[in-house]
Amino acid sequence: MINFKNVTKKFGSVVAVTDVSFEVKKGEFVFITGPSGAGKSTILKLILGELTPDSGTVTVDGIDLKNLKSKDVPFFRQKIGTVFQDFKVLPERTVGENVEVALAVIGLPENEWKERINHVLKLVGLTKQINLFPSQLSGGELQRVSLARALVVNPKLLLADEPTGNLDWETSEGVVKLFEKINEEGKTVIMATHNMDIIKKFKKRIINIVGGKIER
């Protein structure tokens, strides 16, 4: 599903990742761990095609991202759902409308929206909150809105960048259990986190990044 081969990415004189190589197979659940500034977010952005490597290759679902034309980037990203630490929900829209945005972006016919939205909101446990606004939700509920929006486009791959960073332990555990459930349904999940309690509890494969390098 994902293959990094000798990938290096610099920002000016700062080296974010150095000679990084790893593979993630279809259907895996992988934690990318390491301290803040280690290169975790850079790796996720390379997978999304937001960044291009200075050297080495990044292949996602059989596509070498160096060969991906700019006009094909939006279609490529439809394969990937993303969840962030700061939720990125739209405050002026309801839960249902926040999820609708993703379907509008991919151009799904409106007559197919309701079924998809109802399905993902049921999956993340937000059916009753469909008409509420973000200001009426808890942090855990906001993260589940973000997750529903990522899932509604039916991606092959789910990327999560510190999704429990702003949540307490009980809420964090619930969110990761949702990711686990989604993984069990066949989706590949990559979660960047430095939360060691989560890592110890869920016992998934770990890719540990320290100073831009994979620590073996």
Backbone bond lengths (Angstrom), bond angles and torsions (degrees), N, CA, C in turn:
res aa  C-N    CA-C-N  psi(-1)  N-CA   C-N-CA  omega(-1)  CA-C   N-CA-C  phi
1 M - - - 1.480 - - 1.527 111.31 -
2 I 1.359 116.51 -47.40 1.464 121.47 -179.77 1.520 109.14 -133.73
3 N 1.318 115.60 133.35 1.455 119.91 178.36 1.527 110.21 -137.44
4 F 1.318 115.80 119.87 1.465 122.59 171.80 1.519 107.34 -104.17
5 K 1.330 116.52 129.33 1.469 120.42 179.02 1.521 109.60 -129.14
6 N 1.327 115.48 107.71 1.476 123.00 176.33 1.529 112.07 52.09
7 V 1.337 115.43 49.45 1.464 121.02 -175.28 1.530 111.43 -87.33
8 T 1.328 115.22 128.03 1.465 122.53 173.36 1.520 108.90 -126.11
9 K 1.333 116.02 135.47 1.461 121.61 177.33 1.512 109.58 -135.47
10 K 1.337 115.76 125.95 1.468 121.96 179.41 1.516 110.18 -117.60
11 F 1.335 115.07 152.40 1.461 122.46 170.44 1.521 106.05 -122.66
12 G 1.339 115.27 94.62 1.465 118.61 -172.90 1.522 109.77 65.91
13 S 1.314 116.02 -124.40 1.468 119.95 179.92 1.530 112.48 -88.67
14 V 1.337 115.87 -4.84 1.465 120.10 -178.53 1.531 109.75 -91.76
15 V 1.332 115.95 124.79 1.462 121.41 178.52 1.528 108.67 -93.97
16 A 1.327 116.71 114.49 1.473 120.85 -177.80 1.519 111.60 -80.62
17 V 1.339 116.91 -48.57 1.468 121.52 174.60 1.527 108.79 -135.80
18 T 1.326 115.24 146.44 1.456 121.01 -174.43 1.525 111.06 -129.63
19 D 1.328 116.46 117.17 1.467 122.36 172.40 1.532 111.90 50.25
20 V 1.314 116.11 47.58 1.470 121.90 -176.70 1.524 110.03 -86.98
21 S 1.341 115.83 128.38 1.461 121.81 176.47 1.525 109.12 -133.87
22 F 1.328 116.37 129.42 1.463 121.42 173.16 1.516 108.78 -165.16
23 E 1.333 115.01 165.92 1.462 121.13 177.99 1.519 108.87 -132.82
24 V 1.320 116.13 139.84 1.459 122.20 172.95 1.523 107.04 -121.48
25 K 1.320 115.73 122.38 1.458 120.25 -177.61 1.526 111.53 -85.08
26 K 1.310 115.35 156.56 1.458 121.27 177.84 1.529 109.91 -55.88
27 G 1.345 115.65 131.25 1.447 120.55 177.52 1.518 115.36 87.46
28 E 1.320 117.89 0.39 1.467 120.60 178.46 1.528 111.52 -79.42
29 F 1.324 115.81 158.95 1.463 124.11 170.14 1.526 105.79 -121.61
30 V 1.320 116.17 115.59 1.464 121.12 -173.54 1.524 110.57 -126.65
31 F 1.328 115.72 134.43 1.461 121.45 170.31 1.526 108.70 -94.12
32 I 1.341 116.61 129.07 1.466 120.49 167.13 1.518 106.15 -100.42
33 T 1.325 116.16 116.78 1.455 121.03 -172.81 1.526 110.90 -117.56
34 G 1.321 113.71 170.71 1.461 120.05 179.10 1.514 109.74 140.27
35 P 1.327 117.79 162.63 1.462 121.06 -178.82 1.524 112.43 -67.86
36 S 1.327 116.49 166.20 1.467 121.13 175.96 1.522 109.47 -56.63
37 G 1.340 116.13 136.36 1.459 120.54 179.56 1.516 114.25 83.23
38 A 1.342 117.22 5.81 1.468 120.02 -176.87 1.524 113.02 -77.16
39 G 1.353 116.72 -21.61 1.460 119.93 -179.20 1.518 114.09 121.86
40 K 1.340 116.99 6.07 1.476 120.55 -177.47 1.529 111.69 -61.29
41 S 1.333 116.80 -50.60 1.470 120.30 -177.63 1.528 111.13 -66.10
42 T 1.319 116.84 -33.63 1.469 120.44 177.03 1.520 110.36 -60.91
43 I 1.320 117.05 -42.35 1.465 121.09 179.03 1.529 110.50 -61.69
44 L 1.330 117.23 -43.69 1.471 119.75 178.77 1.522 111.10 -63.33
45 K 1.322 116.85 -40.29 1.471 120.10 179.39 1.530 111.85 -67.78
46 L 1.315 116.93 -31.73 1.470 120.47 175.17 1.536 110.20 -67.34
47 I 1.330 116.93 -39.02 1.467 120.91 177.88 1.527 110.57 -65.02
48 L 1.334 116.68 -38.22 1.464 121.63 -179.50 1.529 112.86 -74.73
49 G 1.324 116.13 -14.18 1.464 119.43 -175.07 1.509 112.99 80.65
50 E 1.342 117.70 12.40 1.470 121.12 175.11 1.524 110.67 -72.98
51 L 1.331 115.45 -28.69 1.459 122.00 176.10 1.522 108.14 -123.64
52 T 1.331 116.23 153.25 1.464 120.79 173.32 1.522 108.37 -117.08
53 P 1.328 117.63 141.46 1.470 119.59 -178.19 1.521 112.15 -69.10
54 D 1.326 115.74 148.99 1.466 120.39 173.98 1.520 110.48 -74.98
55 S 1.327 115.68 -30.22 1.463 120.96 173.57 1.521 108.47 -152.26
56 G 1.322 115.40 159.49 1.453 120.21 -176.32 1.516 112.07 87.66
57 T 1.338 116.41 179.73 1.463 120.83 -176.98 1.528 111.34 -129.65
58 V 1.336 114.55 144.34 1.465 122.54 173.15 1.523 107.22 -119.86
59 T 1.327 116.25 119.66 1.464 121.77 179.69 1.526 108.88 -117.39
60 V 1.325 116.45 128.21 1.471 122.02 179.52 1.525 108.46 -127.66
61 D 1.330 115.76 120.82 1.465 121.49 179.29 1.529 111.31 52.47
62 G 1.324 115.57 42.03 1.459 121.58 176.77 1.513 115.33 82.61
63 I 1.337 117.70 0.90 1.464 121.04 -178.32 1.525 110.04 -105.57
64 D 1.331 117.05 121.45 1.462 121.52 172.25 1.534 106.54 -76.71
65 L 1.330 116.50 113.60 1.462 119.77 -171.11 1.528 113.11 -66.02
66 K 1.323 117.67 -19.22 1.478 119.28 175.30 1.521 111.13 -66.41
67 N 1.324 115.95 -25.56 1.466 120.88 -178.38 1.529 112.74 -95.75
68 L 1.333 116.35 2.16 1.463 120.19 -177.61 1.526 110.03 -77.91
69 K 1.328 116.34 121.14 1.463 120.49 179.50 1.527 110.13 -75.78
70 S 1.326 116.50 149.30 1.465 121.01 -175.57 1.527 111.68 -58.47
71 K 1.328 118.28 -34.21 1.462 121.39 -179.99 1.533 111.87 -69.02
72 D 1.341 116.60 -20.39 1.464 121.04 -178.81 1.524 112.98 -94.46
73 V 1.343 117.43 -7.67 1.470 120.61 -177.10 1.531 112.58 -60.42
74 P 1.356 119.99 -46.86 1.474 119.01 179.84 1.524 112.82 -58.31
75 F 1.341 117.26 -41.33 1.462 120.62 179.13 1.524 110.43 -64.93
76 F 1.344 116.55 -41.74 1.465 121.12 177.89 1.527 111.02 -59.30
77 R 1.323 116.70 -43.17 1.468 120.10 -175.85 1.521 113.36 -71.68
78 Q 1.334 116.88 -13.86 1.466 119.16 174.30 1.527 111.56 -65.77
79 K 1.325 116.70 -18.66 1.469 120.94 178.11 1.519 111.82 -78.01
80 I 1.344 116.25 -11.74 1.459 120.76 -170.25 1.524 111.04 -121.70
81 G 1.319 116.69 127.22 1.455 121.95 171.12 1.519 108.99 -98.24
82 T 1.334 117.58 141.16 1.469 120.55 -178.28 1.528 110.55 -126.99
83 V 1.333 114.84 139.05 1.458 122.50 178.40 1.526 107.54 -129.95
84 F 1.345 116.09 133.06 1.459 120.86 -173.76 1.528 111.93 -117.42
85 Q 1.324 115.17 163.28 1.460 121.13 178.91 1.528 111.75 -62.26
86 D 1.333 116.54 -38.16 1.475 120.44 -174.16 1.540 112.77 -96.61
87 F 1.338 116.56 19.01 1.473 124.82 171.05 1.536 114.38 69.06
88 K 1.342 118.12 -47.23 1.472 122.72 -179.61 1.536 112.90 56.82
89 V 1.339 116.66 38.04 1.464 119.37 174.79 1.527 109.15 -86.82
90 L 1.331 115.79 157.54 1.463 121.42 -179.07 1.527 108.45 -90.87
91 P 1.349 118.80 115.20 1.464 121.31 -171.49 1.518 114.61 -64.94
92 E 1.339 117.22 -25.64 1.465 120.02 -176.16 1.533 112.33 -89.18
93 R 1.331 117.22 2.64 1.462 120.94 -179.21 1.518 110.97 -117.72
94 T 1.332 116.04 148.96 1.459 120.81 178.17 1.528 110.16 -71.30
95 V 1.327 115.54 173.15 1.466 121.05 177.02 1.529 110.29 -55.61
96 G 1.323 116.07 -50.08 1.457 119.93 -179.59 1.520 112.57 -60.89
97 E 1.330 116.50 -40.87 1.469 120.81 -179.41 1.525 111.45 -69.22
98 N 1.343 117.63 -33.72 1.460 120.14 176.07 1.525 111.26 -62.62
99 V 1.317 115.90 -38.63 1.465 119.74 178.85 1.531 110.74 -72.84
100 E 1.342 116.38 -36.13 1.472 121.32 177.93 1.527 112.31 -56.80
101 V 1.323 116.30 -35.68 1.473 120.78 -176.03 1.524 111.03 -53.47
102 A 1.336 116.03 -42.65 1.465 119.54 -178.43 1.526 111.52 -63.65
103 L 1.330 116.68 -36.48 1.465 120.17 179.93 1.527 111.17 -71.98
104 A 1.335 115.95 -34.29 1.468 119.71 176.64 1.527 110.57 -64.80
105 V 1.334 115.50 -39.58 1.475 120.76 -178.44 1.522 111.00 -62.35
106 I 1.347 117.25 -40.36 1.471 119.08 -178.29 1.529 112.54 -85.66
107 G 1.342 116.39 -3.72 1.462 119.54 175.34 1.515 115.44 77.72
108 L 1.331 116.66 25.12 1.465 119.18 177.50 1.527 109.36 -69.57
109 P 1.334 118.61 136.58 1.472 121.05 178.89 1.528 111.03 -56.46
110 E 1.326 116.30 138.36 1.466 121.15 -174.63 1.525 113.67 -60.56
111 N 1.329 116.71 -27.49 1.467 118.17 -179.76 1.526 112.77 -69.90
112 E 1.341 117.31 -8.91 1.466 121.69 177.70 1.529 112.35 -101.26
113 W 1.321 117.65 -4.63 1.459 121.00 -173.94 1.531 112.84 -66.98
114 K 1.335 116.59 -47.96 1.468 120.63 -170.60 1.529 112.00 -57.52
115 E 1.334 115.75 -46.13 1.468 119.63 -178.25 1.523 111.01 -62.75
116 R 1.322 116.45 -43.89 1.475 120.86 -179.42 1.525 111.06 -64.34
117 I 1.336 115.91 -45.91 1.469 120.37 -177.89 1.517 110.76 -63.88
118 N 1.320 116.87 -44.98 1.463 120.12 179.21 1.529 111.38 -61.25
119 H 1.331 116.19 -38.40 1.468 120.75 -179.14 1.531 111.20 -63.80
120 V 1.350 116.91 -48.64 1.471 118.16 -175.61 1.528 111.59 -73.44
121 L 1.336 117.55 -33.38 1.464 119.11 177.83 1.531 110.87 -67.26
122 K 1.322 116.84 -34.67 1.468 120.07 174.60 1.526 109.99 -66.29
123 L 1.322 116.66 -40.78 1.472 122.02 -179.39 1.526 111.43 -60.36
124 V 1.339 116.63 -41.55 1.472 119.57 -177.12 1.532 112.74 -95.32
125 G 1.329 116.80 3.58 1.463 120.37 174.97 1.515 115.03 76.58
126 L 1.331 117.38 36.42 1.464 120.73 -177.98 1.531 113.12 -123.41
127 T 1.309 117.84 20.59 1.467 120.75 -177.50 1.530 112.00 -55.96
128 K 1.312 116.86 -42.46 1.470 120.82 -176.76 1.531 112.70 -73.49
129 Q 1.326 117.01 -17.93 1.469 120.96 -176.81 1.530 112.52 -96.21
130 I 1.305 118.87 8.43 1.466 122.26 -171.95 1.530 113.38 -54.25
131 N 1.337 117.75 -33.38 1.473 120.60 -176.80 1.536 113.30 -101.76
132 L 1.322 116.90 7.97 1.467 120.00 178.03 1.528 110.81 -86.09
133 F 1.332 115.30 156.94 1.463 121.64 176.94 1.531 109.33 -96.64
134 P 1.339 117.63 156.97 1.468 120.94 -178.65 1.526 114.46 -51.84
135 S 1.338 117.30 -34.47 1.468 119.97 -179.12 1.527 112.29 -66.12
136 Q 1.322 117.05 -15.09 1.464 122.16 -179.60 1.530 112.76 -95.93
137 L 1.338 116.66 3.11 1.466 121.44 -173.88 1.523 112.19 -110.31
138 S 1.335 115.66 155.70 1.468 121.53 173.07 1.531 109.60 -80.54
139 G 1.335 116.48 170.23 1.460 120.31 178.08 1.516 112.60 -59.54
140 G 1.338 116.30 -41.61 1.465 119.35 178.67 1.509 112.42 -64.60
141 E 1.329 116.55 -38.03 1.468 120.50 178.10 1.529 110.83 -67.42
142 L 1.327 116.76 -38.53 1.467 120.12 177.49 1.526 110.85 -62.21
143 Q 1.328 116.14 -40.19 1.461 118.86 179.48 1.527 110.58 -67.19
144 R 1.329 116.48 -33.50 1.467 119.22 177.82 1.537 111.60 -71.81
145 V 1.334 117.09 -30.10 1.477 119.90 172.42 1.524 109.34 -63.04
146 S 1.321 115.54 -45.33 1.465 121.16 178.38 1.524 110.75 -59.36
147 L 1.329 116.09 -41.29 1.460 120.84 179.46 1.529 111.12 -67.41
148 A 1.337 116.70 -42.54 1.472 120.47 178.06 1.523 110.88 -60.14
149 R 1.320 116.43 -41.98 1.470 120.83 179.83 1.531 110.92 -64.23
150 A 1.330 115.94 -36.79 1.469 119.91 177.93 1.524 111.53 -68.48
151 L 1.332 116.45 -36.18 1.465 121.06 -174.35 1.523 114.04 -82.61
152 V 1.335 117.12 -24.33 1.465 119.79 -170.66 1.533 112.46 -64.94
153 V 1.323 117.79 -22.27 1.471 120.82 178.25 1.531 111.58 -85.42
154 N 1.345 116.36 2.87 1.473 123.05 178.70 1.532 111.53 56.82
155 P 1.344 117.36 58.74 1.463 120.26 -178.52 1.528 112.22 -74.56
156 K 1.322 115.74 158.32 1.472 120.46 173.62 1.526 110.76 -81.32
157 L 1.341 115.19 -27.58 1.460 121.96 -171.97 1.521 109.36 -131.01
158 L 1.329 116.32 137.34 1.454 121.74 177.49 1.525 108.70 -118.46
159 L 1.339 116.47 121.65 1.463 122.62 177.05 1.520 108.87 -107.97
160 A 1.329 116.61 134.27 1.458 121.05 179.24 1.523 109.12 -131.30
161 D 1.328 116.53 122.68 1.464 122.24 -178.06 1.530 109.31 -105.06
162 E 1.325 116.34 101.75 1.479 122.99 -179.22 1.537 111.10 49.40
163 P 1.337 118.11 52.95 1.473 119.60 -173.55 1.525 114.06 -67.99
164 T 1.343 117.36 -15.90 1.470 120.11 179.81 1.525 112.08 -106.14
165 G 1.335 116.39 8.73 1.465 120.38 -173.29 1.519 115.11 -60.05
166 N 1.327 117.42 -30.05 1.468 120.94 -177.78 1.532 112.86 -107.30
167 L 1.343 116.50 15.87 1.460 119.98 -172.79 1.526 111.45 -117.96
168 D 1.339 115.73 152.76 1.461 119.68 175.44 1.533 109.45 -74.79
169 W 1.348 116.14 172.62 1.461 119.83 -172.61 1.526 112.53 -60.68
170 E 1.317 117.37 -48.48 1.462 120.58 -175.88 1.526 111.12 -61.44
171 T 1.337 116.15 -42.56 1.460 120.55 179.05 1.528 110.69 -68.52
172 S 1.339 115.94 -40.80 1.468 120.94 178.25 1.518 111.13 -58.99
173 E 1.316 115.73 -45.40 1.461 121.08 -179.85 1.532 110.50 -60.04
174 G 1.339 116.30 -42.55 1.459 120.57 178.85 1.520 112.58 -62.92
175 V 1.337 116.06 -40.06 1.467 120.68 179.79 1.529 110.45 -65.47
176 V 1.341 116.92 -44.42 1.473 119.46 -179.24 1.527 110.92 -67.71
177 K 1.318 117.81 -33.08 1.466 120.33 175.02 1.527 110.83 -62.32
178 L 1.331 116.26 -35.35 1.465 120.06 175.56 1.530 111.07 -64.52
179 F 1.341 115.84 -43.94 1.469 119.52 176.43 1.531 110.30 -59.62
180 E 1.323 116.19 -39.87 1.463 121.37 179.76 1.532 110.09 -62.89
181 K 1.332 116.14 -43.78 1.469 121.39 178.71 1.526 110.78 -61.17
182 I 1.320 115.99 -42.61 1.468 121.23 179.61 1.525 110.27 -65.27
183 N 1.333 116.49 -39.75 1.462 121.35 176.95 1.525 111.03 -62.14
184 E 1.322 116.45 -39.80 1.473 121.17 -179.83 1.525 111.45 -64.98
185 E 1.340 116.45 -21.84 1.469 120.43 177.22 1.531 111.95 -84.33
186 G 1.351 116.18 1.69 1.462 119.74 171.81 1.513 116.85 112.46
187 K 1.335 117.32 -2.95 1.460 119.20 -178.79 1.535 110.92 -86.27
188 T 1.309 115.68 143.42 1.463 121.33 175.50 1.526 107.94 -79.00
189 V 1.334 116.22 133.75 1.464 121.36 -177.38 1.526 109.71 -125.50
190 I 1.335 115.76 128.12 1.468 121.72 173.20 1.516 107.61 -124.06
191 M 1.316 116.02 120.71 1.457 121.17 -177.71 1.526 110.32 -121.15
192 A 1.326 116.15 120.27 1.468 121.31 173.00 1.524 108.37 -85.92
193 T 1.325 116.67 126.59 1.466 120.13 -179.33 1.524 110.45 -157.97
194 H 1.341 115.39 148.79 1.473 118.27 169.40 1.527 109.87 -114.53
195 N 1.343 116.84 16.69 1.456 122.52 178.99 1.534 109.19 -82.00
196 M 1.335 116.17 98.44 1.463 120.55 -175.38 1.530 112.27 -66.59
197 D 1.326 117.64 -28.92 1.466 120.00 177.83 1.529 110.84 -63.60
198 I 1.332 115.90 -41.91 1.467 120.97 176.94 1.526 110.01 -63.44
199 I 1.314 116.64 -45.72 1.469 121.86 -177.72 1.531 110.91 -61.33
200 K 1.338 116.30 -43.61 1.476 120.49 -179.97 1.520 111.66 -68.12
201 K 1.325 116.36 -37.99 1.470 120.93 -176.87 1.527 112.02 -68.82
202 F 1.334 117.45 -42.49 1.464 120.02 -169.28 1.529 114.42 -97.66
203 K 1.331 117.59 -14.26 1.471 121.47 167.81 1.539 114.22 49.48
204 K 1.329 115.38 54.52 1.465 120.73 174.45 1.535 109.17 -99.32
205 R 1.313 115.42 174.04 1.468 119.29 174.12 1.518 109.59 -62.07
206 I 1.335 116.77 141.43 1.465 122.24 -176.25 1.521 110.36 -119.85
207 I 1.344 115.94 132.12 1.466 122.17 166.94 1.528 105.54 -111.66
208 N 1.312 116.73 110.61 1.467 121.52 -174.23 1.528 110.68 -98.61
209 I 1.331 115.60 120.14 1.467 121.55 -178.47 1.530 109.01 -106.70
210 V 1.311 116.23 125.01 1.466 121.91 176.44 1.519 108.38 -131.83
211 G 1.340 116.21 120.04 1.474 119.65 179.65 1.504 113.71 59.12
212 G 1.361 116.40 34.39 1.454 120.58 176.77 1.527 114.66 81.79
213 K 1.334 116.80 2.95 1.466 120.66 179.96 1.527 110.48 -122.83
214 I 1.316 115.70 151.36 1.468 119.86 175.73 1.518 108.65 -77.89
215 E 1.327 114.92 126.89 1.465 120.62 178.68 1.525 107.57 -91.19
216 R 1.291 115.86 117.80 1.479 120.80 -176.82 1.514 110.76 -83.61
